Amino acid sequence: MHNNPRTNASWRVLIIGSGFAGIGLAMQLRRRGEDDFLLLEKAGEVGGTWRDNGYPGAACDVPSHLYSFSFEPKHDWTRKFAPQAEIHAYILQCVEKYRLRPHIRCHSEVKSARFNEGRGIWQVELRGGELIEAQALVSACGQLNRPAYPALPGLQRFRGDAFHSARWRHDLDLSGKRVAVIGTGASAIQFVPQIQPKVAQLCLFQRSAAYVLAKPDRAYRAWEIALKQRWTLLQRVDRLLQYLHHEVRALAFIHFPWLMKLFRRSFVRHLQQQMPDEGKRAQLQPDYPMGCKRILISNDYFPALAQSNVEIVDSPIREVREQALVTADGREHPCDVLIYATGFTATEFLAPMQIFGLHGKSLQQAWQAGAEAYKGISVSGFPNLFLLYGPNTNLGHSSILYMLESQYAYVLGCLRALREQQLRYLDLRPEVQSRYNLRIQQTVQRSIWDQGCHSWYKTADGRHTNNWPGFTFSYRYMTRQPELADYDCVR
Ligand SMILES: Cc1cc2nc3c(=O)[nH]c(=O)nc-3n(C[C@H](O)[C@H](O)[C@H](O)COP(=O)(O)OP(=O)(O)OC[C@H]3O[C@@H](n4cnc5c(N)ncnc54)[C@H](O)[C@@H]3O)c2cc1C
């Protein structure tokens, strides 16, 4: 790499990505009076998930008072589950309030990074060849950042418009069109009810049905917002109650998967109430245990599917033609527009960046069998590299922002140790990482996520690389500060 360096700059901390993870860490650095950091973002604006997923109906599915930073509460969320634009605006407000703009460089994609052992610095190369150096490198590039596209035979032949839900074509009017939606995950259940009334025909291609429960959503009343603004303690109490309400669900996901059978009754009731058509109801029965894939919440998904202009197609797609999809049962489904609601390449952490640690070892090589990190943050052989929302830190039951805040404490602890003890670098001991990950994999195998389904939580080989198999408070306890004995501390 580094054949043609154009400029050279040096920072104490370099953060890759400006979603919640990167912006939150930058806010924490600011709060500590730290100025020596730079945030690189490949897109033209900050926001990550909440910049990219502007499809109709996009919203969080964890209540907003819990899905926002505890150290930067927003008292005036308009709804219990805020829409995408409001969440993105919150991120932008954080950037302004903490005066982060001078620390952010957009249109700056990190292509590779190489650790220089002698100097104890990361040399980072951007697309375009520019070089930047930093003592600590923080990856905050998310688990759900790169859209996944299905490999369908004949796709290049399709003549209509085709796009991914995370790259929504707002310029395209879907009115009166025959639309094919591939996928029935968290994004599809949000946008399908929004587009169904407009389109002439909607074919929903479903590989496996989702468990969908009622969404306890509503707008906050003006007096509720006023009360929270006046007595901020009320907002904190609300957040705590929501936290506890979500946290008990970990019991069913991780420790007692049989408890899911109780929740299943709510799903059956919800489906029965909302879907009068018996044929469609049968198609909407999942064929795997509840919780194995992400449980979804919506009040308008089943009612939308019940409409006569919607067909649920559960035969696999065999081929794409110029103006149609053909399924394995030989039927041809004409369509003008194709929407991929096929999720993200979630198990390919940090891809396609090339990261080289000690002795030139590549992260790709180290992660051949699947990504793993100690506490989701440190990887042995890659000193002074810290991951946010890294391997095994995703949740099925609560807010990712809670996990991020735990990670901030740990990473800031490492940065402090580097400075105060004048270390060149901190390198995790390999045996600490393997012991930790053995335990993670053993625990996850007892969880609901290993009870017979394919999901984005696992690699093709079935290794669980994404989810945290535990309570979020035990993760918080575990990450409250780094244990320096876990690391080789090199002066
Ligand atoms: C539609 C949707 C809804 C969701 N809803 C919820 C929810 O309700 N609750 C919840 O807890 N979680 C939810 N999530 C998960 C969500 O991704 C996380 O909560 C959180 O937003 C992740 O933030 P992040 O900063 O780690 O990653 P991201 O938001 O993905 O941000 C990563 C950033 O890194 C940038 N980047 C990546 N690679 C590079 C590179 N090489 N160089 C420079 N920049 C780079 C990207 O452009 C992006 O801006 C949802 C995800 C999706 C997709």
The ligand as an SDF file (V2000), in Angstrom:
LIG
                    3D

 53 58  0  0  0  0  0  0  0  0999 V2000
  -33.1310   -0.0080    9.3370 C   0  0  0  0  0  0  0  0  0  0  0  0
  -32.4180   -0.2510   10.6490 C   0  0  0  0  0  0  0  0  0  0  0  0
  -33.0780   -0.0500   11.8400 C   0  0  0  0  0  0  0  0  0  0  0  0
  -32.4210   -0.2570   13.0560 C   0  0  0  0  0  0  0  0  0  0  0  0
  -33.1070   -0.0630   14.2130 N   0  0  0  0  0  0  0  0  0  0  0  0
  -32.4840   -0.2440   15.3870 C   0  0  0  0  0  0  0  0  0  0  0  0
  -33.1770   -0.0320   16.6300 C   0  0  0  0  0  0  0  0  0  0  0  0
  -34.3440    0.2840   16.6570 O   0  0  0  0  0  0  0  0  0  0  0  0
  -32.4990   -0.2380   17.7760 N   0  0  0  0  0  0  0  0  0  0  0  0
  -31.2000   -0.6290   17.7840 C   0  0  0  0  0  0  0  0  0  0  0  0
  -30.6360   -0.7950   18.8670 O   0  0  0  0  0  0  0  0  0  0  0  0
  -30.5080   -0.8130   16.6360 N   0  0  0  0  0  0  0  0  0  0  0  0
  -31.1190   -0.6440   15.4470 C   0  0  0  0  0  0  0  0  0  0  0  0
  -30.4250   -0.8470   14.2770 N   0  0  0  0  0  0  0  0  0  0  0  0
  -28.9860   -1.2030   14.3180 C   0  0  0  0  0  0  0  0  0  0  0  0
  -28.1340    0.0640   14.0540 C   0  0  0  0  0  0  0  0  0  0  0  0
  -27.3020   -0.2280   12.9870 O   0  0  0  0  0  0  0  0  0  0  0  0
  -27.3520    0.4320   15.3130 C   0  0  0  0  0  0  0  0  0  0  0  0
  -28.2570    0.7010   16.3550 O   0  0  0  0  0  0  0  0  0  0  0  0
  -26.4730    1.6940   15.1690 C   0  0  0  0  0  0  0  0  0  0  0  0
  -27.1140    2.6840   14.4300 O   0  0  0  0  0  0  0  0  0  0  0  0
  -25.1320    1.3470   14.5910 C   0  0  0  0  0  0  0  0  0  0  0  0
  -24.3340    2.4860   14.5700 O   0  0  0  0  0  0  0  0  0  0  0  0
  -22.8280    2.3970   14.0440 P   0  0  0  0  0  0  0  0  0  0  0  0
  -22.2820    3.7480   14.1360 O   0  0  0  0  0  0  0  0  0  0  0  0
  -22.1250    1.2880   14.7490 O   0  0  0  0  0  0  0  0  0  0  0  0
  -22.9450    1.9060   12.5300 O   0  0  0  0  0  0  0  0  0  0  0  0
  -23.5970    2.6540   11.2850 P   0  0  0  0  0  0  0  0  0  0  0  0
  -24.7540    3.4610   11.6830 O   0  0  0  0  0  0  0  0  0  0  0  0
  -23.7860    1.5910   10.2610 O   0  0  0  0  0  0  0  0  0  0  0  0
  -22.4610    3.6620   10.8050 O   0  0  0  0  0  0  0  0  0  0  0  0
  -21.2610    3.2390   10.2280 C   0  0  0  0  0  0  0  0  0  0  0  0
  -20.6460    4.3950    9.4450 C   0  0  0  0  0  0  0  0  0  0  0  0
  -19.3450    4.0310    9.0200 O   0  0  0  0  0  0  0  0  0  0  0  0
  -19.1380    4.5000    7.6970 C   0  0  0  0  0  0  0  0  0  0  0  0
  -18.0930    3.6630    7.1030 N   0  0  0  0  0  0  0  0  0  0  0  0
  -18.1140    2.3310    6.9080 C   0  0  0  0  0  0  0  0  0  0  0  0
  -16.9740    1.9180    6.3510 N   0  0  0  0  0  0  0  0  0  0  0  0
  -16.2000    3.0040    6.2150 C   0  0  0  0  0  0  0  0  0  0  0  0
  -14.8880    3.2160    5.7040 C   0  0  0  0  0  0  0  0  0  0  0  0
  -14.1370    2.2210    5.2260 N   0  0  0  0  0  0  0  0  0  0  0  0
  -14.3900    4.4660    5.7190 N   0  0  0  0  0  0  0  0  0  0  0  0
  -15.1200    5.5090    6.1940 C   0  0  0  0  0  0  0  0  0  0  0  0
  -16.3640    5.3630    6.6840 N   0  0  0  0  0  0  0  0  0  0  0  0
  -16.8960    4.1310    6.6860 C   0  0  0  0  0  0  0  0  0  0  0  0
  -20.5030    4.3280    7.0550 C   0  0  0  0  0  0  0  0  0  0  0  0
  -20.6750    5.1140    5.9080 O   0  0  0  0  0  0  0  0  0  0  0  0
  -21.4270    4.7520    8.1890 C   0  0  0  0  0  0  0  0  0  0  0  0
  -21.6980    6.1220    8.1700 O   0  0  0  0  0  0  0  0  0  0  0  0
  -31.0690   -0.6760   13.0500 C   0  0  0  0  0  0  0  0  0  0  0  0
  -30.4160   -0.9050   11.8430 C   0  0  0  0  0  0  0  0  0  0  0  0
  -31.0730   -0.7010   10.6470 C   0  0  0  0  0  0  0  0  0  0  0  0
  -30.3340   -0.9620    9.3650 C   0  0  0  0  0  0  0  0  0  0  0  0
  1  2  1  0
  2  3  1  0
  2 52  2  0
  3  4  2  0
  4  5  1  0
  4 50  1  0
  5  6  2  0
  6  7  1  0
  6 13  1  0
  7  8  2  0
  7  9  1  0
  9 10  1  0
 10 11  2  0
 10 12  1  0
 12 13  2  0
 13 14  1  0
 14 15  1  0
 14 50  1  0
 15 16  1  0
 16 17  1  0
 16 18  1  0
 18 19  1  0
 18 20  1  0
 20 21  1  0
 20 22  1  0
 22 23  1  0
 23 24  1  0
 24 25  2  0
 24 26  1  0
 24 27  1  0
 27 28  1  0
 28 29  2  0
 28 30  1  0
 28 31  1  0
 31 32  1  0
 32 33  1  0
 33 34  1  0
 33 48  1  0
 34 35  1  0
 35 36  1  0
 35 46  1  0
 36 37  1  0
 36 45  1  0
 37 38  2  0
 38 39  1  0
 39 40  1  0
 39 45  2  0
 40 41  1  0
 40 42  2  0
 42 43  1  0
 43 44  2  0
 44 45  1  0
 46 47  1  0
 46 48  1  0
 48 49  1  0
 50 51  2  0
 51 52  1  0
 52 53  1  0
M  END
$$$$
